[in-house]
Amino acid sequence: MTIQTLKLPENRRTSSSDHTLAIVFRQPGQLEISQLSLPQPGADEVMVEIAWSGISTGTERLLWTGEMPAFPGMGYPLVPGYESVGYVSRAGSDCKLQEGQMVFVPGAACYGDVRGLFGGAASRLVVPESRALPIEESLGEKGTLLALAATAHHALRPRADSALPDLIIGHGVLGRLLARLTIALGGNPPTVWETHPGRRGGADSYFVIDPRDDDRRDYKVILDASGDAGLLDELIGRLSKGGEIVLAGFYSQALSFNFPPAFMREMRIRVAAEWQPEDFTAVRTLAENGQLSLGGLITHRLPADQAAAGYRTAFGDPDCLKMILDWREDISC
């Protein structure tokens, strides 16, 4: 994998609030750190100085490889990232947020001709106040994990005709959060499948096994966090009658399955989409109260000016669960 980078200015102590440094995918496979113009915040907007941003090995990998399916807003050049934490540096006249308040930002669209998809990987950004979500300062860099936690909560959110999962596929960050949340929400400790031996550690009150060592074929709810489009037939064969498969990954390829086994089981498939505000509120409360641990999930950290190495590690090292970029140095704009 080749990543092109733009050398950062040597003088990192000069800063202008009408510019930002942002990670830009110019096209699939080409990354730069670019200086971009910023608008001044309006009455209902805030400017946020980013402290940390996370790299998504799902969505951002698809943007990087060019495999992301087309949808509104898709196109290059773009600023990726939807896992950012920082401090309000300026608040519009109609805003309730205070300067200096720590917030989580799930992305921004403030870069002019450069698309904000999802727009969180920048040294500073401007967003509507509604997209700057207050968090406790004690969370620090772990606040970047709240988007994945909210995604997990959305996939798990119990319905009247659905139960919490007893099998989870994948023990990456999302799979670990799904398992931890299942227990925090009152479910029984789930079984987790993981094919990579190095990722089978780190379980907390649940079980992680190689799927080849699992003979069960009576799971009621299977939640797939792998994004592997070729697993459906295997998972259907592990369901009890009336069982359900929840698709919580993002699938770049078409999904298909053999009908007779699904017919015999009268199984259901449910798709979990984007998290909603109530999901974020729920996981923020659980994390701040200590009911949901976010520990042990951030395995790698680099300064933002080493973003090229950060993306290379996040996408290529199976031992990297979550890579965090640190923007706290005063990078020149």
C-alpha positions in Angstrom: 0.0 0.0 0.0 1.4 3.4 -1.1 0.4 6.5 0.8 1.4 9.9 -0.5 1.8 12.7 2.0 2.2 16.4 2.0 5.0 17.6 4.3 3.7 19.7 7.2 5.1 23.2 7.6 8.1 23.4 9.8 6.7 26.3 11.9 4.0 24.6 13.9 3.3 27.4 16.3 1.4 29.8 14.0 -2.3 29.2 13.7 -5.2 31.0 12.0 -8.8 30.2 12.9 -9.9 30.6 9.2 -7.8 27.5 8.2 -7.4 24.0 9.3 -5.1 21.1 8.5 -7.1 18.0 7.4 -6.5 14.5 6.1 -7.6 14.5 2.5 -8.2 11.4 0.3 -7.5 13.0 -3.1 -8.6 9.8 -4.8 -8.6 6.2 -3.7 -5.1 5.3 -2.5 -3.8 8.9 -2.2 -3.6 10.6 1.2 -2.5 14.2 1.9 -2.4 16.4 4.9 -3.7 19.6 3.4 -4.4 23.2 4.5 -8.1 24.0 3.9 -10.1 27.1 4.4 -12.7 27.2 7.2 -15.9 29.4 7.5 -16.4 31.4 10.6 -19.1 29.8 12.8 -22.6 31.1 12.5 -25.0 31.9 15.4 -25.9 28.2 15.8 -22.4 26.8 15.1 -19.3 26.1 17.0 -15.6 25.8 16.1 -13.9 22.8 17.7 -10.1 22.3 18.2 -9.7 18.5 17.7 -7.5 16.7 20.2 -7.9 13.1 18.9 -9.5 11.4 15.9 -9.9 7.7 15.3 -9.3 5.7 12.1 -12.1 3.4 11.0 -10.9 0.1 9.6 -14.4 -0.4 8.0 -15.8 2.8 6.4 -12.5 4.6 5.9 -10.8 1.5 4.4 -13.6 1.3 1.8 -13.1 5.0 1.1 -9.4 4.4 0.8 -9.7 1.4 -1.6 -12.5 3.0 -3.6 -14.9 0.1 -2.7 -17.4 2.3 -0.9 -20.7 1.9 -2.7 -22.1 5.1 -4.2 -24.5 7.1 -2.1 -25.4 10.8 -1.7 -22.4 12.9 -0.9 -19.9 10.3 -2.1 -16.9 11.6 -4.1 -13.3 12.7 -4.0 -11.4 14.7 -2.7 -12.8 14.1 0.7 -12.0 14.5 4.4 -12.6 11.1 6.2 -13.3 10.5 9.9 -16.3 10.3 12.2 -14.6 9.7 15.5 -13.3 13.0 16.8 -13.0 14.5 20.2 -11.9 18.1 21.0 -12.7 21.4 22.7 -15.0 24.2 21.7 -12.9 27.2 20.8 -15.6 29.5 19.6 -19.4 29.3 20.0 -22.0 31.3 18.1 -24.4 33.7 19.8 -27.3 31.2 19.9 -25.2 28.3 21.3 -25.4 26.9 24.8 -22.0 25.1 24.6 -19.2 27.0 26.4 -15.7 27.6 25.1 -13.3 25.0 26.5 -16.0 22.3 26.7 -15.0 18.8 25.6 -17.2 17.4 22.8 -17.5 14.4 20.5 -17.9 15.3 16.8 -19.2 12.6 14.4 -17.9 14.5 11.3 -18.1 17.9 9.6 -18.9 19.4 6.2 -17.1 22.7 6.4 -14.3 22.4 3.8 -15.6 24.1 0.7 -15.0 22.1 -2.4 -13.4 19.3 -0.5 -16.2 16.9 0.6 -16.7 16.3 4.3 -17.2 12.5 4.1 -17.2 12.1 7.0 -15.1 15.1 7.8 -13.8 14.6 11.3 -10.0 14.1 10.6 -8.9 17.7 10.9 -7.1 19.9 13.4 -10.1 22.1 13.7 -13.6 22.2 12.2 -16.9 24.1 12.3 -20.2 22.3 12.9 -23.7 23.0 13.9 -24.0 22.9 17.7 -26.2 19.9 17.4 -23.3 17.9 16.1 -20.9 18.8 18.9 -22.0 16.4 21.6 -20.7 17.1 25.2 -18.8 14.4 26.9 -17.0 14.1 30.3 -13.4 15.2 30.1 -12.4 12.1 32.0 -13.1 10.0 28.9 -10.2 11.7 27.1 -9.1 9.9 23.9 -11.5 7.0 24.7 -14.3 9.4 23.7 -13.4 8.6 20.1 -14.8 5.2 20.7 -18.3 6.5 21.4 -19.4 6.3 17.7 -18.6 2.6 17.5 -20.3 2.1 20.9 -23.4 3.9 19.7 -23.3 1.7 16.5 -23.1 -1.4 18.7 -26.0 -0.1 20.8 -28.1 0.6 17.8 -27.6 -3.0 16.5 -28.4 -4.4 20.0 -31.4 -2.2 20.8 -34.0 -4.7 22.0 -37.3 -5.0 20.2 -40.4 -6.7 21.4 -39.8 -9.6 19.0 -36.0 -9.7 19.3 -33.5 -10.8 21.8 -29.9 -9.9 22.6 -27.3 -12.0 20.6 -25.9 -15.3 21.9 -23.3 -15.3 19.1 -21.2 -12.4 17.8 -19.0 -12.7 14.7 -15.7 -10.8 15.0 -13.6 -9.7 17.9 -12.4 -6.3 16.6 -13.4 -3.1 18.4 -17.1 -3.3 17.3 -17.3 -7.0 18.2 -15.8 -6.3 21.7 -18.2 -3.4 22.3 -21.2 -5.6 21.2 -20.2 -8.3 23.7 -19.6 -5.8 26.5 -22.9 -4.0 25.8 -24.8 -7.3 25.6 -23.8 -8.0 29.2 -24.3 -4.4 30.3 -27.9 -4.5 28.9 -28.7 -7.6 30.9 -28.0 -10.3 28.4 -26.1 -13.6 29.0 -22.4 -13.6 28.1 -22.3 -14.3 24.3 -20.0 -16.5 22.4 -17.7 -14.6 20.0 -16.2 -16.1 16.9 -12.7 -14.9 15.8 -10.5 -16.5 13.2 -7.3 -14.5 13.9 -5.5 -16.1 16.9 -4.0 -12.7 18.0 -7.5 -11.2 18.5 -8.9 -13.9 20.7 -7.5 -12.3 23.8 -9.1 -9.4 25.8 -12.5 -11.0 26.5 -14.2 -9.7 29.6 -16.8 -12.1 31.0 -17.6 -13.7 27.6 -16.1 -16.4 25.4 -14.0 -16.1 22.2 -13.4 -19.2 20.1 -12.3 -20.3 16.7 -15.5 -21.0 14.7 -14.0 -24.4 13.8 -14.2 -25.4 17.4 -17.9 -24.5 17.7 -20.5 -27.3 17.1 -23.6 -25.4 18.2 -26.5 -25.1 15.7 -29.1 -23.6 18.0 -28.2 -19.9 18.3 -31.3 -17.7 18.6 -29.6 -14.4 17.5 -26.4 -14.1 15.6 -24.9 -10.6 15.2 -22.3 -10.3 12.4 -19.8 -7.5 12.9 -17.3 -8.9 10.3 -18.5 -7.3 7.1 -17.9 -10.6 5.3 -20.4 -11.0 2.6 -19.7 -14.8 2.2 -20.7 -15.8 5.7 -24.5 -15.9 5.5 -24.9 -19.6 4.6 -22.6 -20.6 7.4 -24.5 -18.4 9.9 -27.9 -19.6 8.7 -26.8 -23.2 9.4 -26.0 -22.2 13.0 -29.5 -20.8 13.8 -32.3 -22.4 15.7 -35.8 -22.4 14.2 -37.2 -18.9 14.1 -33.7 -17.5 14.7 -32.4 -14.1 13.6 -29.2 -12.8 11.9 -28.4 -9.1 12.5 -26.1 -7.5 10.0 -24.0 -4.9 11.9 -21.0 -4.7 9.5 -20.8 -2.7 6.3 -20.8 -4.9 3.2 -19.3 -3.7 -0.1 -20.3 -6.8 -2.0 -23.8 -8.2 -2.8 -25.2 -10.5 -0.1 -26.8 -13.8 -1.1 -27.8 -17.1 0.6 -29.3 -20.5 -0.2 -33.0 -20.4 0.4 -33.9 -23.9 1.6 -31.9 -23.8 4.9 -33.4 -20.3 5.6 -36.9 -21.6 4.8 -36.5 -24.7 7.1 -35.6 -22.4 10.0 -38.1 -19.6 9.2 -35.2 -17.3 9.9 -35.1 -13.5 9.9 -32.5 -11.0 8.7 -32.3 -7.6 10.3 -30.0 -4.8 9.1 -28.6 -2.3 11.7 -27.9 1.1 10.1 -26.5 4.3 11.5 -26.7 5.1 15.2 -29.2 7.6 16.4 -29.0 10.3 19.1 -30.6 8.1 21.7 -27.9 5.5 21.1 -25.2 8.0 21.7 -26.9 9.2 24.9 -27.2 5.7 26.2 -23.6 4.6 25.6 -22.2 8.0 26.9 -24.1 7.5 30.1 -23.0 3.9 30.4 -19.3 4.8 29.8 -19.4 7.8 32.1 -21.0 5.7 34.9 -18.5 2.9 34.5 -21.1 0.4 33.3 -19.5 0.1 29.9 -15.7 -0.2 29.8 -13.9 1.4 26.9 -10.5 0.2 28.1 -8.1 -1.9 26.1 -9.6 -1.0 22.8 -7.2 1.8 21.7 -4.0 -0.1 20.9 -2.1 2.4 18.7 -1.5 6.1 18.8 0.5 8.5 16.6 0.8 12.3 16.2 -1.4 13.6 13.4 1.5 14.5 11.3 2.3 10.8 11.0 -1.1 10.0 9.6 0.4 8.1 6.7 1.9 5.6 9.0 -1.2 5.6 11.1 -3.4 4.6 8.2 -0.9 2.1 7.0 -0.9 0.4 10.4 -4.7 0.6 10.9 -5.4 -1.0 7.6 -2.5 -3.5 7.5 -1.7 -4.7 11.0 -4.2 -7.2 12.4 -2.9 -6.5 15.9 -4.1 -2.9 15.6 -7.6 -2.7 17.0 -7.9 1.1 17.0 -5.5 3.7 15.8 -5.8 7.2 17.3 -4.3 10.3 15.7 -3.3 13.0 18.2 -3.9 16.6 17.0 -2.9 18.4 20.2 0.3 19.8 18.9 -0.2 23.3 17.5 0.1 22.3 13.8 0.7 25.3 11.6 -2.2 26.5 9.4 
